[in-house]
């Protein structure tokens, strides 16, 4: 399957002719693309040294000529054909394959782990030089691990695990042996969570990393992060598919790395869209599972460490602490296809992560939920939440999905569920309950300033007000009520779907799912199609509305991002007579610029029920196949 | 299976000769057995009127003669042969049967719902007159429902559901149509959560009640509750098997009702032993599932109601609010046998409660977990936590279980896991975070005083100090770490078990469970045998140590209570040379009085992994069968 489903119009031809950045770009770039430009200070030297050290880990034969770097700086996109044109054929071929195909090859021995790892390391090295998205590089040790895996295969005549030799990248929030974990904090460089003399420095691993390693995967590098994505080590992180736009946050480096195919798959973390937004902005697939499906043990913001003095912050746009578990952070996966996400989720659950992470639920991979999702499905559809109307590229992407699904025989009904604005208010109240004081504790370690993206949330550059337990409990009651209302609305769609018209289980049709096997209800919708955010990626500082995506975390539903098309200045023309429904809608609408957004990935969100990962991935496959078929790719 | 496994000694003979209360009792009874004895006040009139109203719901033909009541007041136990001697043979026969047998009879039509319900209502009426344990009586409507069920069966030639006509009781924390829910608050009488004019009064039902009803069950009455169990409506609640002792809290009325067999099964709620303690004290079986297995939606302390002004308090020994979900309240089941609990759990999960309660996990009943638990099992055993040594009856019960298991070929190894005292400290810090201010809001409704059992926790009879969000998060980090430590210790037992000696999955033996199917670990223990509390029931005011039982909620593991024997003054003689290890141990040891405790049920706790309800119930069956076989019943 292709990474992106392109619109079969002359737009794609135009795109090639228009890959250069318009001259306007320089005027609104808030930071130099590589490293912040503050006056010299000790923390800056530390950050600069870290950048130099990482760059030195790229072998000289993988260094790009300055000419190429310069050319890349002038381009709109450095992804797709640009990065591919720089690669040798073998690396290009291997890095273009999806996870299941690669794992079939390493399992049957037709592809060695070393060859595969080397191909991805090389492409990751190019990706970093073009896009500055790695906070840690581990190519050497990755190739060493690949060698061991090859030896294992030779001795045992079988792969070490279902992810034998799979080169992956991790958001720099996961601990990986031999590597820094900075979380974007200068004060965390060369330390264990800020403690430079800790014995655990460069030794500890997060549980999900241990599991991935036990399955045969190899972490080749760690990707940049923090709000929108910006930090004082690597600076503002640009979208590799449109360098005038943000790569999204907080897993932006991972989104970019997947767009550039610098690894076969990547891992991020999500508290309110931190996986989904970067996936959508960069035009890759992602899954944000429900809480308790993938391990989060020993992630810096997820568990207390004996020698860690305070809690850890990571996600954006809103700060939070690991002791806040009313809406917990989850690990999510970003990759080139639904099949890649599915293969990896199944492998991770095969490792029975509930044995060692007490927060993981003992729910194995349920093939029955997948197998049932064939035949006619019912989708709810929301292209406008009544608060902020998406820009034309997103509206077009949504309609493309709707048309393709209907053409494939599926049903699409309107979604008019509980207010997402209410969900966001609950989300903000819960995740800001501790005033995000921990962020400032970490900044103090090095003396670095708060990134400007966060400044508006923290007047005077100090922690916000702290709620007391009674106030927090009041919000949690709202959270619980919202979840019930959302669930009830979802169930009530059984009254609107064709599939739900009958009350008899046997007539529900082929999709027997968690939602349909009760016999007490007609069949409600299978999933909701809605925007991720109201823009195709975003001009820095111009994301005003997280409501479409943060709701998924509030109700703890599984959500997928499916890239659909690219913004096209020739067709995504805003209605000049549009009358915004409110202040935020106006700001968002005025922020649209067809010229700047041109070429930006436009994705949709596919939202499924709580803990229905298997079902939703099967539905995601249905959606992408409908798109492929309808648009004749 | 018998309700209790009696020790086959002459003690049981002695017991019959010694059923009368020793004269000492009056001197330490803090309250009259029926209703508090404060000076007259408006709230007292309301409570008295409620008591009269409830008593009036008992038909005159089911009223016990004053002579019987008087005799009962002088007896040690009013359960077992005493209450049975009062019943007609048919009622005695039917109320002596377990849930699966009863449901087979109502399903095949050999028993009508009306006959069954009438039998239990009659026995419940006797139970209340002897033990004052009902806060609401609904015999009339129960028999009406039974009639409808009989009509359904006649028309459709099948039962309405797997619980067709099952008469059950609910702790007075669940909303049931047509009934008061008081939570023990005088201010809640004739109201919806304190709001007397609410349209929802006597109309709303808690989700678990809706589910039970949909399965065919009939709620015949609601049982008394609150700390130890005491409230200002019914007063202090005595243990029906030893009227000098407490029935435990906070589901004490339900424990007593099960001991008296006034319903076929009962439901309680648990935040830190509130189901397990009453089950143990009254000598009945119970299961406290992990969070998310049974619905808690629309329980007064579990979800916000639109017209409810504040949050609700219910559990003891520690107060908490429904907005506190770091350690949430769970619903638990109390009944006459493991088979009864198992049958009901399976039926409830058959109703797919996750469809309508978003907090319920989509985990159906897993027969595979049960089927695997045959053959040799490994148990860990803890008879002393190093802090408070159990009284002789509990130590004897523990050893009886150990001996029986070993005789049946199972392995028993020592348990030396993470400190339960640490767990209790975490528990207390989390559940008291909001200062339990809500209790005082509810007391204000009527002007009733705080019950004396809670007074020591609230100096000056006002809410405790309130933590801020940062302080709460700090405790949650400890909670998360404790859970990891506990899990790791549990897994580490694979190094100590015979069954864990091999690292090969195929050699693990027959019990392939969640814990053993990974292939990465040897097989750890299957369950832990430990005390519930250090005494067999308890002399009022003398329960000093909740650590053995509250830990189960801290780690969110499933726990069963299995009654084993009865305290026996002729053999449970304390070692006069025992040197207490600390202050609490000393207080507890000194509180033991073989004469007073004589006849009190002595139970053990069987602790299983998180969300392993199916497995643990299968193990509970193994334990009870081992006891039956070894002690030759």
Interface residues (C-beta under 8 A of the other chain):
Chain A: X214 X297 X302 X303 X304 X311 X321 X322 X323 X324 X325 X326 X351 X352 X354 X355 X356 X357 X358 X359 X361 X362 X363 X433 X434 X435 X437 X466 X467 X468 X469 X470 X471 X472 X473 X474 X475 X476 X477 X478 X480 X481 X483 X484 X486 X487 X488 X491 X514 X515 X517 X518 X520 X521 X555 X556 X610 X611 X612
Chain B: X214 X297 X302 X303 X304 X311 X321 X322 X323 X324 X325 X326 X351 X352 X354 X355 X356 X357 X358 X359 X361 X362 X363 X433 X434 X435 X437 X466 X467 X468 X469 X470 X472 X473 X474 X475 X476 X477 X478 X480 X481 X483 X484 X486 X487 X488 X491 X514 X515 X517 X518 X520 X521 X555 X556 X610 X611 X612
